[in-house]
């Protein structure tokens, strides 16, 4: 399976997590009310643009907006993780155009094996429906999916270096650095599982950290990528000591937790 197909559902690549590091902190009380008010103000501006200007759509439902349209769209998404419950409510009400931004904030992409049979990879309508199903499933569903993939990974990985791509590209090269795939390469069975773990996004970070605490370093590159290098601690090609990442996580983890619907309902 070609690398481009596996990640066709989302375009974040190595981009930053928008404004979620700036504004995406765990909040309560007055700050929560402020975020809610700011969300509705920004969403009203975005939806007014769509009503008045309309939008053209690409072959897979992606919006083709003017510069002003994209400015309003990403200004809304800059609210980051605290806005996820409100974004999901709007998606539930039918605003499927928000799916790209929600995927970018949460880093939740969808492996080709997760797509409904007969659906096109990258179709925004399909992604919106899958995101809503993911959201309704909450933390428990993510936990179940992660455990399944983690057990598969531990079973299939090879001692020492693990081949992720069929072009003889390993998870780590001879210098111990994380390898970078080239366009057109295809995943091995191990690579499919590793990429599926990454596609779980930020929601999987507490579970990934648990494996690191248990002495398994395999998912540290994913943890670094999902956290944008852990505040400059390192990048996935040059890994810091696990202990350094775990210290960073303990100090910053509240900024990186998904506000699941059951938690949002309790606020």
N, C-alpha and C positions, 0 to 999 in steps of 0.2 A: 504494500500500500504506500503510495507516495506521501511524503511528509506534508506537502501542501494540502492534501485532501483531509488529513487528520485534523489540521488546525483551520480548516476553511470556515468554521463557524464563528471565528472571532479574529479581529485584526490587531490585537494589542501588541503582539511581538515583544519587542524589548522596550516599548514605550512606558513612561512613568504612569503611576496609578492616579492620573489626573490630580484632583485636589484632595483626595482622601487622606493623604498624609498631613495636609494643611488643615483640613476641616473635619476629617473622618475619625474623630476621637469618640470614645464612649461617653455619652452625655446623659444627664438627667435633669429634672427640675426645670428651672427657668431656661437653661440652655436648650433643652429639648423643645420647649415652646418656641424659642427663637428660630431653631432650625426648621421647625414645622412651618412657621410663618414665612421664613425666607424661601422655603421650598415652594409654597403656594404662590408667592410673588413671582418667582422665576418660572414656575410652570405656567402661570397665567400668561406671561410674556411669550413663552414658547408656543403655547396652544393658540394664542391670538395670531401669531405669525402664520401658523399652519392654516388657520381659518381664512385669513385675509390674503395670503400669498399662495397658499397651496404648496404642493411638492410633487416633483416628478420622481418616478421610481425606477430603479435598475431592474435587471432581469430576475433577480432573486428577492425583490421587495425592498432593497436598500434605498433609503431616501437620497435623492439628488437635490441638495439644498443650495441656496445662495450663500455667500460669505456671511451675511447677516443671520441666516437661518442656522448655520453651524455655530456661530458665536453664541446664539441664544441656547442652542442645544447643549453645548459643552459647558456653558455657564451654569446650567441646571445640574449637569453631572458633576461639576466641581464641588458640590456639597458632599460627595463621597459616601462612605458607608452609613452615616446616620440617616441619609435620605432614602436608603434602600426600601424600608417599609412603605414609604409614600410612593416611590416609583413603582413598586410592585402593585400597589392599589390601583394606580393609573393604568398599568398594563392589564390588570384583571378587568378593568372597565373598558378595555379595547384599544388603548394606545400602544400598539405593538412596535411603533417606531422607537420606543425607549429601549428595546432589547439590546441594541448595540452598546449603548452606554452602560446598561446594567451589567452586561458581560465584561465590559472594560473595568468597571469599578471592582467587581467581585472576582475577576479573573476566572470566572466559571465558563469554560468552553465545553464543547460536546464532542466526544470521540465519535467517529463514524459509526461504531457499533451501537451507540445510544440513539441514533436517529430512527424514527418510525419507518417501517418498511415502505418503500416507494416514495419517500420524501427526498427532496434535493438538498445536498449538503450546502450549508450556508444560507438557506432560505430564511429570511427574517421572521416570517410568520411561524415557521416551525421552531425556530430558536426561542421566540417569545413563549410558545406553548411549553417547551421543555423547561425554560426558566421558571415558569409558573409552577410546573410540577415539582421542580427542585425546591422551590420556596415553600410549597405546601408540605413537602416531606420533612422539612426542618433538619435540625441537627442529627436526629436519629438516622434518617435516610442516608445522609452523608457519611455517618459513622459506619453504617452497614456496608456501603459501597467501598469505602476506604479499606475496611478490614478484608473484604474479598480480594481487592487488588493487591494489598500488601502481602497476603498469603500466597497469591500467585507469583508475585515478584520474588519472594524468598525461595519459592520452589524452583523457579526457572533460571534465576541468575547464576552465572558461572563463577567459580572461584577466581579471585583476582579480578581480571578485567572482564567486563560483560559487553558482548557485542549488541549494540542497539540498532545499527543500520547494516544492511546487507553488503555495503561497499567496504567492508572491513574497517568500519569506524567504531571504536569502542567508547564505552562511557568515559573512561579515562585513557589518555594516550600513554606513551612510554615514559613521559616526564611526570605523570600523575596529574595532568591537567585535564579538565573536562573538554571533550571533543565537541566540535561544532559541525553539524551536518550541512551538506551542500544541497542546493536545489536538485530535485529529481531523485534523491536517495530514497530508499524504501526501508521501512522498519522491519526488524526481526520480531519474533514473537515477544522477546523480552522488551524490545523498544516500544511495542504497542502497549504493554502494561505500564511501562514507566511514563509514557506520554499521557495515558489515561489517568494516572495519579495526579500529574500536573494539571490536567483539565478540571480536577475537582476544585481548584482555585483556593482562594483565601479561606474558605470554609474548612479546608483540610489542615490548615496550619497547626491547630492544637494537637491533632493526631500525628502529624509529621514530627512535631516537637517531642511527642511521647516516644517515638521510635529513636530519636536522637538521645533522649535521656536514658534509654535502655541500651545505648552503646552501638546502635546501628547507624553508620554514617551515610548510607546510600542516598537518602532523600535530602541531604543538606543542599545540593545544587538547586533543587526545586524550592526549598525554603528561602534561599537567597533570591531566586528569581521572583517569587511571589511577593517578597517584601522589598523589592527594588534595591537589593544589595544590603539589606539590614542597616539602613542609615549610613552607608559608606563603609560598613565593616568589611565588605568584600564583594566580589561578583562571582557568578557561577563558574568562571573559567579559572579563578585562583581562589581556592577555598580557604577560609580562615579555620582555626581550630574550632571544633564543635563547642568547646566550653565558652569561647568568645561569643558565638551566636546565641547560646542558651542564656548567657548573662544579658545580652541585648534584648532577647525575647522577654525575659522577666521584667525588664524595665519599660518595655514598650508594648506589651501584648494587648493592653486594653484598646490600643489604636487599631488593632487588626482583627477584631472579633466581629463576626456577622451578627447583626441584631435580628435574630430569628423571630418569626411571627409570634411565637408563644411568649417571648420576652417582651416584645413590643406591646402585646396586649396587656401585660402586667403593669406597664408604666402609667 
